């Protein structure tokens, strides 16, 4: 089983993970990076987060699948 339980969205400019946001934030609202002040629409930040998550989760999933396959075929291949 993949062990990743939490992935923080990083600012595309500086990598910081905390953002200022208005109350009751909507996808078309802008959020501001606490680290560098970069402003980005929340919907765009969500897309960035999905891409960052893929970069983390896909390699972990591949490793887990390889382990499972090796275990399943252990001793069968000679």
PDB file of N, CA, C and O in Angstrom:
ATOM      1  N   UNK A   1       0.835  -1.182   0.000  1.00  0.00           N
ATOM      2  CA  UNK A   1       0.000   0.000   0.000  1.00  0.00           C
ATOM      3  C   UNK A   1       0.882   1.248   0.000  1.00  0.00           C
ATOM      4  O   UNK A   1       1.921   1.282   0.658  1.00  0.00           O
ATOM      5  N   UNK A   2       0.465   2.257  -0.733  1.00  0.00           N
ATOM      6  CA  UNK A   2       1.211   3.510  -0.814  1.00  0.00           C
ATOM      7  C   UNK A   2       1.037   4.268   0.502  1.00  0.00           C
ATOM      8  O   UNK A   2      -0.069   4.369   1.032  1.00  0.00           O
ATOM      9  N   UNK A   3       2.139   4.796   1.016  1.00  0.00           N
ATOM     10  CA  UNK A   3       2.128   5.395   2.338  1.00  0.00           C
ATOM     11  C   UNK A   3       1.970   6.920   2.341  1.00  0.00           C
ATOM     12  O   UNK A   3       1.901   7.513   3.417  1.00  0.00           O
ATOM     13  N   UNK A   4       1.910   7.564   1.189  1.00  0.00           N
ATOM     14  CA  UNK A   4       1.770   9.014   1.147  1.00  0.00           C
ATOM     15  C   UNK A   4       0.389   9.403   1.667  1.00  0.00           C
ATOM     16  O   UNK A   4      -0.629   8.966   1.129  1.00  0.00           O
ATOM     17  N   UNK A   5       0.358  10.223   2.712  1.00  0.00           N
ATOM     18  CA  UNK A   5      -0.918  10.618   3.288  1.00  0.00           C
ATOM     19  C   UNK A   5      -1.175  12.110   3.177  1.00  0.00           C
ATOM     20  O   UNK A   5      -2.319  12.549   3.291  1.00  0.00           O
ATOM     21  N   UNK A   6      -0.127  12.898   2.957  1.00  0.00           N
ATOM     22  CA  UNK A   6      -0.302  14.349   2.908  1.00  0.00           C
ATOM     23  C   UNK A   6       0.733  14.943   1.962  1.00  0.00           C
ATOM     24  O   UNK A   6       1.929  14.666   2.058  1.00  0.00           O
ATOM     25  N   UNK A   7       0.240  15.759   1.056  1.00  0.00           N
ATOM     26  CA  UNK A   7       1.144  16.462   0.150  1.00  0.00           C
ATOM     27  C   UNK A   7       0.769  17.934   0.200  1.00  0.00           C
ATOM     28  O   UNK A   7      -0.384  18.287  -0.047  1.00  0.00           O
ATOM     29  N   UNK A   8       1.730  18.801   0.517  1.00  0.00           N
ATOM     30  CA  UNK A   8       1.479  20.238   0.561  1.00  0.00           C
ATOM     31  C   UNK A   8       1.674  20.820  -0.832  1.00  0.00           C
ATOM     32  O   UNK A   8       2.599  20.441  -1.551  1.00  0.00           O
ATOM     33  N   UNK A   9       0.798  21.738  -1.204  1.00  0.00           N
ATOM     34  CA  UNK A   9       0.958  22.430  -2.486  1.00  0.00           C
ATOM     35  C   UNK A   9       2.021  23.499  -2.295  1.00  0.00           C
ATOM     36  O   UNK A   9       1.958  24.306  -1.368  1.00  0.00           O
ATOM     37  N   UNK A  10       2.987  23.486  -3.182  1.00  0.00           N
ATOM     38  CA  UNK A  10       4.085  24.449  -3.100  1.00  0.00           C
ATOM     39  C   UNK A  10       3.858  25.607  -4.069  1.00  0.00           C
ATOM     40  O   UNK A  10       3.344  25.425  -5.173  1.00  0.00           O
ATOM     41  N   UNK A  11       4.249  26.792  -3.633  1.00  0.00           N
ATOM     42  CA  UNK A  11       4.190  27.970  -4.499  1.00  0.00           C
ATOM     43  C   UNK A  11       5.029  27.691  -5.747  1.00  0.00           C
ATOM     44  O   UNK A  11       6.171  27.246  -5.631  1.00  0.00           O
ATOM     45  N   UNK A  12       4.480  27.946  -6.939  1.00  0.00           N
ATOM     46  CA  UNK A  12       5.249  27.704  -8.167  1.00  0.00           C
ATOM     47  C   UNK A  12       6.482  28.589  -8.295  1.00  0.00           C
ATOM     48  O   UNK A  12       7.387  28.283  -9.072  1.00  0.00           O
ATOM     49  N   UNK A  13       6.525  29.685  -7.537  1.00  0.00           N
ATOM     50  CA  UNK A  13       7.658  30.603  -7.618  1.00  0.00           C
ATOM     51  C   UNK A  13       8.762  30.286  -6.613  1.00  0.00           C
ATOM     52  O   UNK A  13       9.942  30.286  -6.967  1.00  0.00           O
ATOM     53  N   UNK A  14       8.382  30.014  -5.352  1.00  0.00           N
ATOM     54  CA  UNK A  14       9.412  29.879  -4.311  1.00  0.00           C
ATOM     55  C   UNK A  14       9.370  28.556  -3.545  1.00  0.00           C
ATOM     56  O   UNK A  14      10.309  28.244  -2.812  1.00  0.00           O
ATOM     57  N   UNK A  15       8.302  27.775  -3.701  1.00  0.00           N
ATOM     58  CA  UNK A  15       8.218  26.496  -3.012  1.00  0.00           C
ATOM     59  C   UNK A  15       7.588  26.558  -1.631  1.00  0.00           C
ATOM     60  O   UNK A  15       7.405  25.524  -0.989  1.00  0.00           O
ATOM     61  N   UNK A  16       7.253  27.755  -1.166  1.00  0.00           N
ATOM     62  CA  UNK A  16       6.606  27.909   0.142  1.00  0.00           C
ATOM     63  C   UNK A  16       5.244  27.220   0.107  1.00  0.00           C
ATOM     64  O   UNK A  16       4.651  27.084  -0.963  1.00  0.00           O
ATOM     65  N   UNK A  17       4.745  26.788   1.254  1.00  0.00           N
ATOM     66  CA  UNK A  17       3.500  26.014   1.268  1.00  0.00           C
ATOM     67  C   UNK A  17       2.340  26.685   1.992  1.00  0.00           C
ATOM     68  O   UNK A  17       1.310  26.050   2.224  1.00  0.00           O
ATOM     69  N   UNK A  18       2.488  27.951   2.350  1.00  0.00           N
ATOM     70  CA  UNK A  18       1.389  28.641   3.028  1.00  0.00           C
ATOM     71  C   UNK A  18       0.959  29.835   2.196  1.00  0.00           C
ATOM     72  O   UNK A  18       1.781  30.559   1.634  1.00  0.00           O
ATOM     73  N   UNK A  19      -0.377  30.022   2.131  1.00  0.00           N
ATOM     74  CA  UNK A  19      -0.954  31.061   1.292  1.00  0.00           C
ATOM     75  C   UNK A  19      -1.993  31.854   2.068  1.00  0.00           C
ATOM     76  O   UNK A  19      -2.737  31.295   2.873  1.00  0.00           O
ATOM     77  N   UNK A  20      -2.043  33.178   1.818  1.00  0.00           N
ATOM     78  CA  UNK A  20      -3.113  34.015   2.339  1.00  0.00           C
ATOM     79  C   UNK A  20      -4.291  33.858   1.398  1.00  0.00           C
ATOM     80  O   UNK A  20      -4.119  33.797   0.181  1.00  0.00           O
ATOM     81  N   UNK A  21      -5.484  33.793   1.962  1.00  0.00           N
ATOM     82  CA  UNK A  21      -6.662  33.667   1.127  1.00  0.00           C
ATOM     83  C   UNK A  21      -7.822  34.416   1.755  1.00  0.00           C
ATOM     84  O   UNK A  21      -7.888  34.548   2.977  1.00  0.00           O
ATOM     85  N   UNK A  22      -8.741  34.911   0.926  1.00  0.00           N
ATOM     86  CA  UNK A  22      -9.908  35.599   1.487  1.00  0.00           C
ATOM     87  C   UNK A  22     -10.826  34.606   2.192  1.00  0.00           C
ATOM     88  O   UNK A  22     -10.766  33.403   1.936  1.00  0.00           O
ATOM     89  N   UNK A  23     -11.673  35.117   3.080  1.00  0.00           N
ATOM     90  CA  UNK A  23     -12.687  34.267   3.698  1.00  0.00           C
ATOM     91  C   UNK A  23     -13.599  33.742   2.606  1.00  0.00           C
ATOM     92  O   UNK A  23     -13.869  34.435   1.625  1.00  0.00           O
ATOM     93  N   UNK A  24     -14.073  32.516   2.778  1.00  0.00           N
ATOM     94  CA  UNK A  24     -15.000  31.909   1.823  1.00  0.00           C
ATOM     95  C   UNK A  24     -14.410  31.911   0.405  1.00  0.00           C
ATOM     96  O   UNK A  24     -15.088  32.286  -0.552  1.00  0.00           O
ATOM     97  N   UNK A  25     -13.177  31.503   0.280  1.00  0.00           N
ATOM     98  CA  UNK A  25     -12.442  31.544  -0.987  1.00  0.00           C
ATOM     99  C   UNK A  25     -13.134  30.689  -2.058  1.00  0.00           C
ATOM    100  O   UNK A  25     -13.630  29.598  -1.779  1.00  0.00           O
ATOM    101  N   UNK A  26     -13.154  31.207  -3.270  1.00  0.00           N
ATOM    102  CA  UNK A  26     -13.736  30.528  -4.430  1.00  0.00           C
ATOM    103  C   UNK A  26     -12.626  30.263  -5.449  1.00  0.00           C
ATOM    104  O   UNK A  26     -11.552  30.859  -5.371  1.00  0.00           O
ATOM    105  N   UNK A  27     -12.888  29.374  -6.398  1.00  0.00           N
ATOM    106  CA  UNK A  27     -11.868  29.014  -7.391  1.00  0.00           C
ATOM    107  C   UNK A  27     -11.352  30.209  -8.195  1.00  0.00           C
ATOM    108  O   UNK A  27     -10.199  30.208  -8.626  1.00  0.00           O
ATOM    109  N   UNK A  28     -12.195  31.231  -8.401  1.00  0.00           N
ATOM    110  CA  UNK A  28     -11.741  32.375  -9.194  1.00  0.00           C
ATOM    111  C   UNK A  28     -11.126  33.495  -8.348  1.00  0.00           C
ATOM    112  O   UNK A  28     -10.804  34.562  -8.871  1.00  0.00           O
ATOM    113  N   UNK A  29     -10.962  33.253  -7.038  1.00  0.00           N
ATOM    114  CA  UNK A  29     -10.277  34.202  -6.162  1.00  0.00           C
ATOM    115  C   UNK A  29      -8.767  33.978  -6.238  1.00  0.00           C
ATOM    116  O   UNK A  29      -8.297  32.878  -6.528  1.00  0.00           O
ATOM    117  N   UNK A  30      -8.031  35.042  -5.973  1.00  0.00           N
ATOM    118  CA  UNK A  30      -6.579  34.933  -5.937  1.00  0.00           C
ATOM    119  C   UNK A  30      -6.112  34.666  -4.511  1.00  0.00           C
ATOM    120  O   UNK A  30      -6.658  35.207  -3.550  1.00  0.00           O
ATOM    121  N   UNK A  31      -5.100  33.828  -4.398  1.00  0.00           N
ATOM    122  CA  UNK A  31      -4.441  33.585  -3.121  1.00  0.00           C
ATOM    123  C   UNK A  31      -3.013  34.094  -3.261  1.00  0.00           C
ATOM    124  O   UNK A  31      -2.477  34.176  -4.366  1.00  0.00           O
ATOM    125  N   UNK A  32      -2.406  34.434  -2.130  1.00  0.00           N
ATOM    126  CA  UNK A  32      -1.072  35.054  -2.138  1.00  0.00           C
ATOM    127  C   UNK A  32      -0.113  34.220  -1.304  1.00  0.00           C
ATOM    128  O   UNK A  32      -0.410  33.883  -0.158  1.00  0.00           O
ATOM    129  N   UNK A  33       1.027  33.890  -1.873  1.00  0.00           N
ATOM    130  CA  UNK A  33       2.047  33.127  -1.162  1.00  0.00           C
ATOM    131  C   UNK A  33       2.582  33.949   0.005  1.00  0.00           C
ATOM    132  O   UNK A  33       2.954  35.111  -0.157  1.00  0.00           O
ATOM    133  N   UNK A  34       2.616  33.328   1.184  1.00  0.00           N
ATOM    134  CA  UNK A  34       3.175  33.998   2.363  1.00  0.00           C
ATOM    135  C   UNK A  34       4.688  34.172   2.257  1.00  0.00           C
ATOM    136  O   UNK A  34       5.267  35.032   2.921  1.00  0.00           O
ATOM    137  N   UNK A  35       5.325  33.356   1.420  1.00  0.00           N
ATOM    138  CA  UNK A  35       6.780  33.414   1.308  1.00  0.00           C
ATOM    139  C   UNK A  35       7.286  34.522   0.400  1.00  0.00           C
ATOM    140  O   UNK A  35       8.175  35.286   0.776  1.00  0.00           O
ATOM    141  N   UNK A  36       6.709  34.609  -0.815  1.00  0.00           N
ATOM    142  CA  UNK A  36       7.259  35.555  -1.797  1.00  0.00           C
ATOM    143  C   UNK A  36       6.248  36.575  -2.301  1.00  0.00           C
ATOM    144  O   UNK A  36       6.606  37.492  -3.040  1.00  0.00           O
ATOM    145  N   UNK A  37       4.983  36.421  -1.906  1.00  0.00           N
ATOM    146  CA  UNK A  37       3.962  37.370  -2.333  1.00  0.00           C
ATOM    147  C   UNK A  37       3.350  37.066  -3.693  1.00  0.00           C
ATOM    148  O   UNK A  37       2.490  37.812  -4.163  1.00  0.00           O
ATOM    149  N   UNK A  38       3.780  35.980  -4.334  1.00  0.00           N
ATOM    150  CA  UNK A  38       3.235  35.596  -5.643  1.00  0.00           C
ATOM    151  C   UNK A  38       1.734  35.362  -5.517  1.00  0.00           C
ATOM    152  O   UNK A  38       1.278  34.695  -4.588  1.00  0.00           O
ATOM    153  N   UNK A  39       0.969  35.917  -6.458  1.00  0.00           N
ATOM    154  CA  UNK A  39      -0.478  35.741  -6.446  1.00  0.00           C
ATOM    155  C   UNK A  39      -0.892  34.821  -7.582  1.00  0.00           C
ATOM    156  O   UNK A  39      -0.393  34.922  -8.703  1.00  0.00           O
ATOM    157  N   UNK A  40      -1.820  33.920  -7.267  1.00  0.00           N
ATOM    158  CA  UNK A  40      -2.290  32.944  -8.243  1.00  0.00           C
ATOM    159  C   UNK A  40      -3.760  32.645  -7.957  1.00  0.00           C
ATOM    160  O   UNK A  40      -4.190  32.615  -6.804  1.00  0.00           O
ATOM    161  N   UNK A  41      -4.514  32.427  -9.022  1.00  0.00           N
ATOM    162  CA  UNK A  41      -5.920  32.082  -8.862  1.00  0.00           C
ATOM    163  C   UNK A  41      -5.998  30.697  -8.203  1.00  0.00           C
ATOM    164  O   UNK A  41      -5.228  29.801  -8.549  1.00  0.00           O
ATOM    165  N   UNK A  42      -6.917  30.526  -7.267  1.00  0.00           N
ATOM    166  CA  UNK A  42      -7.033  29.275  -6.540  1.00  0.00           C
ATOM    167  C   UNK A  42      -7.190  28.082  -7.483  1.00  0.00           C
ATOM    168  O   UNK A  42      -6.585  27.035  -7.252  1.00  0.00           O
ATOM    169  N   UNK A  43      -7.986  28.221  -8.532  1.00  0.00           N
ATOM    170  CA  UNK A  43      -8.178  27.116  -9.485  1.00  0.00           C
ATOM    171  C   UNK A  43      -6.847  26.716 -10.112  1.00  0.00           C
ATOM    172  O   UNK A  43      -6.582  25.529 -10.302  1.00  0.00           O
ATOM    173  N   UNK A  44      -6.008  27.701 -10.433  1.00  0.00           N
ATOM    174  CA  UNK A  44      -4.695  27.401 -11.016  1.00  0.00           C
ATOM    175  C   UNK A  44      -3.777  26.748  -9.988  1.00  0.00           C
ATOM    176  O   UNK A  44      -3.005  25.848 -10.318  1.00  0.00           O
ATOM    177  N   UNK A  45      -3.865  27.211  -8.734  1.00  0.00           N
ATOM    178  CA  UNK A  45      -3.049  26.610  -7.674  1.00  0.00           C
ATOM    179  C   UNK A  45      -3.444  25.155  -7.456  1.00  0.00           C
ATOM    180  O   UNK A  45      -2.588  24.308  -7.199  1.00  0.00           O
ATOM    181  N   UNK A  46      -4.742  24.861  -7.557  1.00  0.00           N
ATOM    182  CA  UNK A  46      -5.193  23.478  -7.434  1.00  0.00           C
ATOM    183  C   UNK A  46      -4.589  22.616  -8.536  1.00  0.00           C
ATOM    184  O   UNK A  46      -4.169  21.488  -8.281  1.00  0.00           O
ATOM    185  N   UNK A  47      -4.541  23.139  -9.760  1.00  0.00           N
ATOM    186  CA  UNK A  47      -3.931  22.391 -10.866  1.00  0.00           C
ATOM    187  C   UNK A  47      -2.454  22.134 -10.601  1.00  0.00           C
ATOM    188  O   UNK A  47      -1.951  21.042 -10.861  1.00  0.00           O
ATOM    189  N   UNK A  48      -1.760  23.147 -10.080  1.00  0.00           N
ATOM    190  CA  UNK A  48      -0.353  22.993  -9.714  1.00  0.00           C
ATOM    191  C   UNK A  48      -0.223  21.888  -8.672  1.00  0.00           C
ATOM    192  O   UNK A  48       0.680  21.054  -8.751  1.00  0.00           O
ATOM    193  N   UNK A  49      -1.126  21.886  -7.698  1.00  0.00           N
ATOM    194  CA  UNK A  49      -1.097  20.873  -6.645  1.00  0.00           C
ATOM    195  C   UNK A  49      -1.303  19.473  -7.187  1.00  0.00           C
ATOM    196  O   UNK A  49      -0.646  18.532  -6.740  1.00  0.00           O
ATOM    197  N   UNK A  50      -2.207  19.321  -8.144  1.00  0.00           N
ATOM    198  CA  UNK A  50      -2.442  18.001  -8.747  1.00  0.00           C
ATOM    199  C   UNK A  50      -1.180  17.522  -9.455  1.00  0.00           C
ATOM    200  O   UNK A  50      -0.801  16.358  -9.324  1.00  0.00           O
ATOM    201  N   UNK A  51      -0.533  18.399 -10.197  1.00  0.00           N
ATOM    202  CA  UNK A  51       0.707  18.018 -10.892  1.00  0.00           C
ATOM    203  C   UNK A  51       1.803  17.652  -9.893  1.00  0.00           C
ATOM    204  O   UNK A  51       2.537  16.686 -10.101  1.00  0.00           O
ATOM    205  N   UNK A  52       1.914  18.425  -8.809  1.00  0.00           N
ATOM    206  CA  UNK A  52       2.916  18.117  -7.790  1.00  0.00           C
ATOM    207  C   UNK A  52       2.616  16.777  -7.129  1.00  0.00           C
ATOM    208  O   UNK A  52       3.533  16.009  -6.836  1.00  0.00           O
ATOM    209  N   UNK A  53       1.355  16.498  -6.896  1.00  0.00           N
ATOM    210  CA  UNK A  53       0.974  15.219  -6.295  1.00  0.00           C
ATOM    211  C   UNK A  53       1.313  14.065  -7.221  1.00  0.00           C
ATOM    212  O   UNK A  53       1.804  13.030  -6.772  1.00  0.00           O
ATOM    213  N   UNK A  54       1.055  14.238  -8.513  1.00  0.00           N
ATOM    214  CA  UNK A  54       1.394  13.192  -9.483  1.00  0.00           C
ATOM    215  C   UNK A  54       2.884  12.887  -9.463  1.00  0.00           C
ATOM    216  O   UNK A  54       3.290  11.727  -9.540  1.00  0.00           O
ATOM    217  N   UNK A  55       3.704  13.944  -9.356  1.00  0.00           N
ATOM    218  CA  UNK A  55       5.152  13.763  -9.330  1.00  0.00           C
ATOM    219  C   UNK A  55       5.601  12.960  -8.111  1.00  0.00           C
ATOM    220  O   UNK A  55       6.641  12.303  -8.153  1.00  0.00           O
ATOM    221  N   UNK A  56       4.839  13.006  -7.046  1.00  0.00           N
ATOM    222  CA  UNK A  56       5.170  12.274  -5.829  1.00  0.00           C
ATOM    223  C   UNK A  56       4.556  10.885  -5.831  1.00  0.00           C
ATOM    224  O   UNK A  56       5.240   9.899  -5.555  1.00  0.00           O
ATOM    225  N   UNK A  57       3.272  10.804  -6.140  1.00  0.00           N
ATOM    226  CA  UNK A  57       2.528   9.556  -5.990  1.00  0.00           C
ATOM    227  C   UNK A  57       2.860   8.530  -7.076  1.00  0.00           C
ATOM    228  O   UNK A  57       2.987   7.344  -6.774  1.00  0.00           O
ATOM    229  N   UNK A  58       3.002   8.954  -8.312  1.00  0.00           N
ATOM    230  CA  UNK A  58       3.241   7.996  -9.398  1.00  0.00           C
ATOM    231  C   UNK A  58       4.524   7.194  -9.179  1.00  0.00           C
ATOM    232  O   UNK A  58       4.486   5.970  -9.301  1.00  0.00           O
ATOM    233  N   UNK A  59       5.657   7.825  -8.862  1.00  0.00           N
ATOM    234  CA  UNK A  59       6.857   7.014  -8.598  1.00  0.00           C
ATOM    235  C   UNK A  59       6.677   6.062  -7.406  1.00  0.00           C
ATOM    236  O   UNK A  59       7.169   4.934  -7.433  1.00  0.00           O
ATOM    237  N   UNK A  60       5.972   6.519  -6.361  1.00  0.00           N
ATOM    238  CA  UNK A  60       5.727   5.647  -5.207  1.00  0.00           C
ATOM    239  C   UNK A  60       4.856   4.468  -5.600  1.00  0.00           C
ATOM    240  O   UNK A  60       5.103   3.343  -5.167  1.00  0.00           O
ATOM    241  N   UNK A  61       3.840   4.712  -6.416  1.00  0.00           N
ATOM    242  CA  UNK A  61       2.955   3.642  -6.866  1.00  0.00           C
ATOM    243  C   UNK A  61       3.725   2.632  -7.715  1.00  0.00           C
ATOM    244  O   UNK A  61       3.533   1.424  -7.577  1.00  0.00           O
ATOM    245  N   UNK A  62       4.589   3.127  -8.587  1.00  0.00           N
ATOM    246  CA  UNK A  62       5.399   2.228  -9.427  1.00  0.00           C
ATOM    247  C   UNK A  62       6.270   1.324  -8.569  1.00  0.00           C
ATOM    248  O   UNK A  62       6.380   0.126  -8.830  1.00  0.00           O
ATOM    249  N   UNK A  63       6.889   1.902  -7.541  1.00  0.00           N
ATOM    250  CA  UNK A  63       7.735   1.110  -6.642  1.00  0.00           C
ATOM    251  C   UNK A  63       6.928   0.019  -5.951  1.00  0.00           C
ATOM    252  O   UNK A  63       7.367  -1.128  -5.865  1.00  0.00           O
ATOM    253  N   UNK A  64       5.748   0.383  -5.459  1.00  0.00           N
ATOM    254  CA  UNK A  64       4.899  -0.581  -4.765  1.00  0.00           C
ATOM    255  C   UNK A  64       4.460  -1.698  -5.710  1.00  0.00           C
ATOM    256  O   UNK A  64       4.444  -2.867  -5.322  1.00  0.00           O
ATOM    257  N   UNK A  65       4.106  -1.351  -6.933  1.00  0.00           N
ATOM    258  CA  UNK A  65       3.684  -2.358  -7.915  1.00  0.00           C
ATOM    259  C   UNK A  65       4.843  -3.290  -8.238  1.00  0.00           C
ATOM    260  O   UNK A  65       4.657  -4.503  -8.335  1.00  0.00           O
ATOM    261  N   UNK A  66       6.038  -2.732  -8.406  1.00  0.00           N
ATOM    262  CA  UNK A  66       7.218  -3.568  -8.669  1.00  0.00           C
ATOM    263  C   UNK A  66       7.464  -4.535  -7.516  1.00  0.00           C
ATOM    264  O   UNK A  66       7.765  -5.706  -7.746  1.00  0.00           O
ATOM    265  N   UNK A  67       7.340  -4.055  -6.278  1.00  0.00           N
ATOM    266  CA  UNK A  67       7.519  -4.924  -5.111  1.00  0.00           C
ATOM    267  C   UNK A  67       6.492  -6.049  -5.113  1.00  0.00           C
ATOM    268  O   UNK A  67       6.821  -7.208  -4.862  1.00  0.00           O
ATOM    269  N   UNK A  68       5.234  -5.689  -5.401  1.00  0.00           N
ATOM    270  CA  UNK A  68       4.169  -6.692  -5.413  1.00  0.00           C
ATOM    271  C   UNK A  68       4.415  -7.737  -6.496  1.00  0.00           C
ATOM    272  O   UNK A  68       4.205  -8.929  -6.269  1.00  0.00           O
ATOM    273  N   UNK A  69       4.858  -7.298  -7.664  1.00  0.00           N
ATOM    274  CA  UNK A  69       5.124  -8.233  -8.754  1.00  0.00           C
ATOM    275  C   UNK A  69       6.298  -9.150  -8.421  1.00  0.00           C
ATOM    276  O   UNK A  69       6.244 -10.354  -8.672  1.00  0.00           O
ATOM    277  N   UNK A  70       7.362  -8.570  -7.853  1.00  0.00           N
ATOM    278  CA  UNK A  70       8.509  -9.391  -7.468  1.00  0.00           C
ATOM    279  C   UNK A  70       8.101 -10.443  -6.443  1.00  0.00           C
ATOM    280  O   UNK A  70       8.517 -11.598  -6.525  1.00  0.00           O
ATOM    281  N   UNK A  71       7.289 -10.033  -5.482  1.00  0.00           N
ATOM    282  CA  UNK A  71       6.831 -10.955  -4.455  1.00  0.00           C
ATOM    283  C   UNK A  71       5.931 -12.059  -5.063  1.00  0.00           C
ATOM    284  O   UNK A  71       6.032 -13.231  -4.701  1.00  0.00           O
ATOM    285  N   UNK A  72       5.064 -11.650  -5.982  1.00  0.00           N
ATOM    286  CA  UNK A  72       4.134 -12.599  -6.601  1.00  0.00           C
ATOM    287  C   UNK A  72       4.852 -13.637  -7.452  1.00  0.00           C
ATOM    288  O   UNK A  72       4.428 -14.790  -7.523  1.00  0.00           O
ATOM    289  N   UNK A  73       5.954 -13.220  -8.106  1.00  0.00           N
ATOM    290  CA  UNK A  73       6.649 -14.120  -9.009  1.00  0.00           C
ATOM    291  C   UNK A  73       7.938 -14.691  -8.413  1.00  0.00           C
ATOM    292  O   UNK A  73       8.691 -15.376  -9.105  1.00  0.00           O
ATOM    293  N   UNK A  74       8.190 -14.415  -7.142  1.00  0.00           N
ATOM    294  CA  UNK A  74       9.398 -14.902  -6.479  1.00  0.00           C
ATOM    295  C   UNK A  74       9.452 -16.424  -6.549  1.00  0.00           C
ATOM    296  O   UNK A  74       8.506 -17.109  -6.160  1.00  0.00           O
ATOM    297  N   UNK A  75      10.545 -16.931  -7.040  1.00  0.00           N
ATOM    298  CA  UNK A  75      10.735 -18.368  -7.123  1.00  0.00           C
ATOM    299  C   UNK A  75      10.125 -19.008  -8.372  1.00  0.00           C
ATOM    300  O   UNK A  75      10.418 -20.166  -8.670  1.00  0.00           O
ATOM    301  N   UNK A  76       9.297 -18.290  -9.094  1.00  0.00           N
ATOM    302  CA  UNK A  76       8.668 -18.840 -10.289  1.00  0.00           C
ATOM    303  C   UNK A  76       9.535 -18.663 -11.533  1.00  0.00           C
ATOM    304  O   UNK A  76       9.451 -19.445 -12.480  1.00  0.00           O
ATOM    305  N   UNK A  77      10.360 -17.632 -11.516  1.00  0.00           N
ATOM    306  CA  UNK A  77      11.216 -17.367 -12.678  1.00  0.00           C
ATOM    307  C   UNK A  77      12.589 -17.980 -12.439  1.00  0.00           C
ATOM    308  O   UNK A  77      13.251 -17.654 -11.454  1.00  0.00           O
ATOM    309  N   UNK A  78      13.020 -18.862 -13.330  1.00  0.00           N
ATOM    310  CA  UNK A  78      14.333 -19.490 -13.171  1.00  0.00           C
ATOM    311  C   UNK A  78      15.045 -19.525 -14.485  1.00  0.00           C
ATOM    312  O   UNK A  78      16.171 -20.017 -14.564  1.00  0.00           O
TER     313      UNK A  78
END
